[in-house]
Amino acid sequence: MGRTSSGNDTKLIKTGLELAKKNGLGGFSVRQLCAKSKVNLGMFHYYFGTKDNFDKVILNEIYQTMILRMKTSLEGTPEENTRKLLYAVWDFIAENRILLSSLAGDVFSGNKNIIKYISENFTEHIFIMLGELEKAHKNKQLNTPSAADALILIIPPLALPNILFGLAERVDIGLLNKLKSKLISLKADMNQKRRIDMLINLVFKREK
């Protein structure tokens, strides 16, 4: 931001986080944000300039929360750490399901600004997880030919159910509406943790 904080920027970010998680980044205007934050429009422009700049701040705040969770999980074996990292990613996806579904819509529609920002800034979690899988691969603990292969196997099943559920909540799509009850089941915490354990068992070797 490059501006001395007066507390108004913190208020706007806090409100922005609440609105983004509830409605997605495109689900609120600057005027709505300022009204809910009880901050005048001029202060918004003073600190952030544009809605696009503000959206990037919100994305970074949310993403860094996940990264902090992931980094505090690295205290065990590569397998234990990978499981904990997947739990952290799951929590992030579950807490930000609507926001992530709106981001997916931006990506699928070819929003170059969002695609560029995500590709440049949303990669740290991949390298953290890949680091643990590479340790496991070095110790010959993986069923896959490489750590990258293991990563490709475990990430999509984790993210897809929640993104689909977020889309079903926001968009009237016949097929998704028909699957909604199934998607509700898929997003349940216990079910997701069971699936994480299944993915771990898939990529990590077991004694015969």
Helices and strands as residue ranges (DSSP letters): H 8-23, G 25-27, H 30-37, H 41-47, H 51-71, H 78-95, H 97-108, H 112-121, H 124-138, H 147-170, H 174-178, H 180-186, H 189-203
